[in-house]
Amino acid sequence: MRLLILFISALLLSSCKSEQEVPKDKFFEPQNESFTYSGRIQPSSEGIKLIASASSVKADVYGDTVTVFLKSDGAEHHYVAVELNDEYKGRFRITKDSLKFALPKKDSANTLAIYKETEASNGLLIFNGLRAQKIEKTSEEKRAKIEFIGDSITCGMGADTSEIDCEEGEWYDQHSAYMAYGPRVARMLDVDFEVNCVSGMGMYRNWNDEDQPVMPQVYPYLHLNGEQGKRAEIKKEDVPDIVSIALGTNDFSRGDGKKERLPFKEESFKENYIGFIKALYEVYPDTQIALISSPMTGEKEGQELIRILNDIKNEFPGRSIAVFEFEKMNASGCTGHPALEDHELMAEKLLPFYQNLLNKNTHE
């Protein structure tokens, strides 16, 4: 009997010791220095607010599982794309939610990244922190960076109909910034990226108006809107090697066909475009600039746009400005926008163009 009691006691002690040796999950506040944020964000008492398309948070996490806490700053929902060890895990709808993922690497770091799929005009998405055994800052060498400025095409509007068909749900339910051409080609090139886009926006006029704020007016402000407010802060380490501008589709657009639409004004377009480039050079004096045409304009409008972009390029002799021309695309996404497969094709066509600019930057 005495031996039995001693045996049971030994088992209990062994069990307790094993439990003590297993690290418990901890909660890590969003302000923890191990998190790396990218894109336009805003600290708050509730957490870190992700503002613009593809704005993100990243960290190395350890343990068996990781739980991420996210919520919408308002009544509307958002979507996020999740990447784990460079593998796409899916697109998730967020109102006030926690996302839990099993970690494939049990004894080493797993790199987790969360990207906002919706755009700034859809409101703010708040990152409230995560739960894991341990987190560390992702160790990465300094990489090149491309900033993508544009309209709904750049935002990935109407691209993902895998869950909600066109004409159903909210107008942003098919948004997929992560799978849009910009982040796609950046991943192909293994470079960092930032996306600053507004659906319906143009260089001198928008999709269905003639007098509302346009990209040169909203770009300096953190939330990319006409109410202005706080200005975006540019950190030295975030300066892009390339600024890619893809605007013009909405300037040429005929709008909804109901509201009065004036003829396209080339001089207004050029004047605003040139002024915008000058403003960018004040912030990024050494960056290269890429002027991208549109795959959604008509043939005549597309030819006019590419001619104007080359005229604008010639206004900056001695500067590194390149023009890329898209062929007209029969896009299969919502309201004539590129679908996921169209964005993949766009990224493939843009790949050598951006690669050439990055190589040029390396050799200079």
Disulfide bonds with the S-S distance in Angstrom:
Cys155-Cys197 2.18
Cys166-Cys334 2.01
